[in-house]
Amino acid sequence: MLARTAFKQDRTTDFALSKKRLIRAVSRLPYPLVHRLLVAGIRAETWLRYPLLTLNVKDKFDEAFDALDPNGTRLGLTKRVRASYERNALYNEMADLVTLLMYMDDARFRRNALRFENEDILIREIESGPGAIVAGFRIGAYAALPWVLGTLSSSVLMIVGDGRFARMAQELGEAFIPNSAKPLTFLRAKEPLVLPRSQATLKEGGVVSTLVDLSPISYDKTTEVKLFDWTIEAAYGIPYLSAVTGRSIVPAVLTRAKGPRFTLRFDEPIEAPARDSQSVREGAQRLYGSLEKLVRRFPDQWVGWTSLKSQMDKESGSQQPNVARPLV
C-alpha cells in the first residue's frame, strides 16, 4: 500500500486518512524504529507486489542518468550517487513523509531530528522586509517543506502550481500535524488574486513561499535560464514578485540524513531585481544558479533529474521548443 503511494503520490492523502487511527497508534513508538520498519516494509512490498513496475522505474532512472552524465564525471552522477538516488526515490521519500506526519508536532522529535541551518537569514529578512520570500527546492522530502517552514513563521502563503498537491498538503497537515500546519495557506499560482494576496502576506510580516525547479506544470509566463549545460524554461512568478515588492528571495532546501534527521537550510538572499523584464530574467538566473549549487551538493536527493531528461526528450522530438536546449 505504501509502495503504491510512492509510485502514485496523489494517492497518499486517501491512504493516510484511511489509516489515521493506525498511524497515530504507531506514533507512540520511537521514531527511528518506526522509520526503519517503514523503509523495510516499503522495500519488501515494492519488490513483492510491483516487481515489473519497480524495474520499469529503475530503467527510467538509468536512462535519465546515462543521457545526462554517462560517465559520472559531468554532474557527479556516479554509481554510488545513482544507487542512493534510487533508494531515496523508491523507499526513503515515502517513509520520510510518513515519519514527519507522525512526529513533527512532537517537541522531542523537533529537538532531536529537525534542525535549521542559517535560520538567522530568514529571521532577518522577515524583520527587515517586513515579510520574506522563500524559494524552496524540491530536494529530499520535498512535499514536507511547507510544513517545516510553518514551524518558523506565524503566517506562510504557499504558492503551488498543482491543486492536487495543495489539497494533499493541506489535508494531511490538518489531520496529523495541526500545529505545524496551522500557519499554512495554499494558493494555486494561476489564482487571479495570487499577487495581491502575496503582497498582503508580506506586508503583515509573513512568508510567501513556493517550490522551484523543473516543474511539469505549464505556467503562463516563463523565462529562459541556464541550468547545468542546458537552457530551460523557468517560471517567471517568484522573481517578478521579488521585483514588485522589493523583497529579496531566500533560497531554502530540506534535506535528509540517516536517523532519519532533517535539515532546512537557508542560503544567502538573492537581491530583488528591478521591475523591468530583463532584470527579472537576471533574477531568475541567479535563483537557478543557487539551485544548481545545492543540487551539486545533494545530487542523490534532487527529484529533478528525470524531469530534466524528459524536457530534453521534448526538445529532440520538437514537441516543445526552447526547452532543455544544450548550451553552445
C-alpha positions in Angstrom: 0.0 0.0 0.0 2.8 2.4 0.9 4.8 1.3 -2.0 1.9 2.1 -4.3 1.6 5.6 -3.0 5.3 6.0 -3.6 4.6 5.5 -7.3 1.3 7.5 -7.3 1.8 10.3 -4.7 -1.6 11.7 -5.4 -3.0 8.7 -3.5 -1.0 9.4 -0.4 -3.8 11.5 1.2 -6.5 8.9 0.8 -4.3 6.2 2.1 -3.1 8.2 5.1 -6.5 9.4 6.1 -7.9 5.8 5.8 -5.2 4.6 8.2 -5.3 7.6 10.5 -6.0 5.7 13.7 -3.3 3.1 13.0 -0.8 5.8 12.2 -1.5 7.6 15.5 -1.2 4.4 17.4 2.2 3.5 15.8 3.5 7.0 16.5 3.8 6.0 20.2 6.8 4.0 19.2 10.3 5.7 18.9 10.5 7.4 15.5 13.9 5.8 14.4 12.3 2.3 14.9 9.2 3.3 13.0 11.2 4.8 10.1 13.3 1.6 9.8 10.1 -0.5 9.8 8.6 1.7 7.1 11.6 1.5 4.9 11.8 -2.3 5.3 8.1 -2.7 4.6 8.1 -0.4 1.5 11.1 -2.2 0.1 9.5 -5.6 0.6 6.2 -4.5 -0.9 7.8 -2.8 -3.8 9.5 -6.0 -5.0 6.8 -8.5 -4.0 3.8 -6.7 -5.3 5.1 -4.4 -8.0 8.3 -6.0 -9.4 7.7 -5.1 -13.1 6.7 -1.5 -12.2 9.7 -1.2 -10.0 12.0 -2.5 -12.7 10.4 -0.1 -15.2 11.0 2.9 -12.8 14.6 1.8 -12.3 15.1 1.6 -16.0 13.8 5.2 -16.4 16.3 6.4 -13.7 19.2 4.6 -15.5 18.1 6.0 -18.9 18.0 9.6 -17.5 21.4 9.3 -15.8 23.0 7.7 -18.8 21.8 10.5 -21.0 22.7 13.3 -18.6 26.0 12.0 -17.2 27.1 8.7 -18.7 30.5 8.6 -17.0 29.6 10.2 -13.7 32.2 13.0 -14.3 30.0 15.7 -15.8 27.4 16.2 -13.0 28.8 13.9 -10.3 26.2 11.2 -11.0 28.5 8.3 -10.0 27.3 4.8 -9.4 27.1 5.5 -5.7 25.0 8.6 -6.2 22.7 6.7 -8.6 22.2 3.9 -6.1 21.5 6.4 -3.3 19.0 8.3 -5.6 17.1 5.1 -6.3 16.9 4.2 -2.6 15.6 7.6 -1.8 13.1 7.7 -4.6 11.7 4.1 -4.1 11.9 3.7 -0.4 13.0 6.7 1.7 10.9 9.5 0.5 7.6 7.9 1.4 9.0 6.7 4.7 10.3 10.2 5.4 7.0 11.8 4.6 5.0 9.4 6.9 7.6 9.9 9.7 7.2 13.7 9.5 3.5 13.4 9.5 3.6 11.2 12.6 6.1 13.2 14.7 6.6 16.7 13.5 4.3 18.2 16.2 6.3 16.3 18.9 8.7 18.7 20.6 11.2 15.8 21.2 11.3 15.0 17.5 11.8 18.6 16.5 14.6 18.9 19.1 16.4 15.6 18.1 15.7 15.2 14.4 14.8 18.5 12.9 17.3 21.4 12.7 17.7 24.6 10.9 20.8 26.0 9.2 21.2 29.8 8.8 17.8 30.4 10.4 19.0 33.9 11.2 18.9 34.7 7.4 15.1 34.1 7.3 14.5 36.0 10.6 16.5 39.0 9.4 14.6 39.1 6.1 11.2 38.8 7.9 12.0 41.6 10.3 13.6 44.0 7.7 11.0 43.4 4.9 8.7 43.1 6.6 8.0 39.6 5.4 10.1 37.3 3.3 10.0 35.4 0.0 11.3 31.8 0.3 12.1 29.7 -2.8 12.3 26.1 -1.7 14.0 23.5 -3.9 12.4 20.1 -4.3 15.2 18.0 -2.8 14.7 15.1 -0.3 11.4 15.0 1.5 10.2 17.9 -0.7 6.4 17.6 0.0 7.1 18.3 3.7 9.0 21.6 3.1 5.9 23.8 3.7 5.1 22.1 7.0 8.7 22.5 8.2 8.7 26.2 7.1 5.4 26.6 9.0 7.2 25.9 12.3 9.3 29.1 11.8 6.6 31.7 10.9 3.2 32.7 12.1 1.9 33.0 8.5 3.0 31.2 5.4 1.4 31.6 2.0 2.5 28.6 -0.1 2.1 29.1 -3.9 1.7 25.9 -5.8 1.2 25.0 -9.4 -0.9 21.9 -8.9 -4.2 22.0 -7.0 -3.8 18.3 -6.1 -0.6 19.0 -4.2 -2.2 21.8 -2.4 -5.1 19.6 -1.3 -2.8 16.8 -0.3 -0.5 19.0 1.8 -3.4 20.9 3.4 -5.5 17.8 4.3 -2.5 15.8 5.6 -1.2 18.7 7.7 -4.6 19.4 9.3 -5.2 15.7 10.0 -1.8 14.8 11.5 0.3 17.9 12.4 -2.2 20.7 13.1 0.3 22.8 15.0 2.9 22.8 12.2 0.3 23.2 9.5 -1.7 25.9 11.2 0.3 28.8 9.7 -0.1 27.5 6.2 -2.4 28.6 3.4 -2.0 27.1 0.0 -2.8 29.0 -3.2 -2.6 28.0 -6.8 -0.2 30.0 -8.9 -3.0 30.7 -11.5 -5.4 32.1 -9.0 -6.4 35.7 -10.1 -5.6 37.2 -6.7 -2.2 35.5 -6.2 -0.3 38.8 -6.5 -2.4 40.9 -4.1 -2.6 38.1 -1.6 1.1 37.6 -1.7 1.7 41.4 -1.2 -0.7 41.4 1.8 1.0 38.4 3.4 4.4 40.2 3.1 3.1 43.5 4.5 1.8 41.6 7.6 5.3 40.1 8.2 4.5 36.7 6.8 6.3 34.4 4.4 5.4 33.8 0.8 7.0 30.6 -0.5 6.9 28.2 -3.4 8.8 25.1 -4.7 11.2 26.0 -7.6 12.7 23.6 -10.1 11.8 21.7 -13.2 8.0 21.6 -12.7 5.9 19.7 -15.1 3.2 22.3 -14.6 2.6 24.7 -17.5 2.9 28.3 -16.4 1.5 31.3 -18.3 4.8 33.2 -18.1 8.3 31.6 -18.3 11.8 32.8 -18.9 14.9 31.0 -20.2 17.6 30.2 -17.6 20.8 28.2 -17.7 20.9 25.1 -15.5 24.0 22.9 -15.8 24.7 22.5 -19.5 21.2 23.3 -20.8 18.8 26.2 -21.2 15.4 25.5 -19.7 12.1 27.4 -19.4 11.5 28.5 -15.8 8.5 30.1 -14.0 8.6 33.9 -14.1 6.5 34.5 -11.0 8.8 34.5 -8.0 11.4 36.8 -9.5 8.6 39.1 -10.6 7.1 39.1 -7.1 10.5 40.0 -5.7 10.8 42.9 -8.2 7.3 44.2 -7.4 7.6 44.0 -3.6 11.4 44.8 -3.3 11.9 41.7 -1.1 14.9 39.5 -1.6 14.5 35.8 -2.4 15.7 33.4 0.3 16.7 30.0 -1.2 15.8 27.0 1.0 16.3 23.3 0.8 15.1 20.4 3.0 17.5 17.5 3.1 17.6 14.2 5.0 20.3 12.2 6.7 20.4 8.8 8.4 18.4 8.6 11.6 16.4 10.0 10.0 17.4 13.6 10.5 16.1 16.5 8.5 17.7 19.9 7.9 16.1 23.0 6.5 18.9 25.1 5.1 18.6 28.8 4.1 21.1 30.2 1.5 22.2 33.8 1.1 19.3 36.1 -0.1 19.1 37.0 -3.8 18.7 40.7 -4.1 15.4 41.9 -5.6 15.7 42.8 -9.3 14.4 46.0 -10.8 10.9 45.9 -12.3 11.9 45.6 -16.0 11.7 42.3 -17.8 15.5 42.0 -18.3 16.2 42.4 -14.6 13.6 39.9 -13.7 15.2 37.4 -16.1 18.5 38.0 -14.5 16.9 37.4 -11.1 15.6 34.1 -12.3 19.0 33.1 -13.5 20.5 33.9 -10.1 17.8 31.8 -8.4 18.5 28.8 -10.6 22.2 29.3 -10.1 21.5 28.8 -6.4 19.5 25.6 -7.3 22.4 24.3 -9.3 24.8 24.8 -6.4 22.5 23.0 -4.0 21.9 20.1 -6.4 25.6 19.6 -6.9 25.8 19.3 -3.1 23.0 16.8 -2.8 22.7 15.1 -6.2 21.1 12.0 -4.8 18.2 13.9 -3.2 17.1 16.1 -6.2 13.9 14.8 -7.8 14.5 16.9 -11.0 16.9 14.6 -12.9 14.2 12.6 -14.7 12.3 15.9 -15.4 15.4 17.3 -17.0 15.7 14.2 -19.1 12.0 14.5 -20.1 12.5 18.1 -21.2 15.5 17.1 -23.3 13.3 14.4 -25.0 10.6 17.0 -25.8 13.2 19.3 -27.4 14.7 16.5 -29.5 11.2 15.5 -30.6 10.3 19.1 -31.5 7.3 18.9 -29.1 8.3 21.9 -27.1 10.8 24.4 -28.5 13.4 26.2 -26.4 13.3 23.7 -23.5 16.4 21.8 -22.3 18.4 23.1 -25.2 22.1 22.2 -24.8 24.3 25.3 -24.5 26.9 26.0 -27.1 
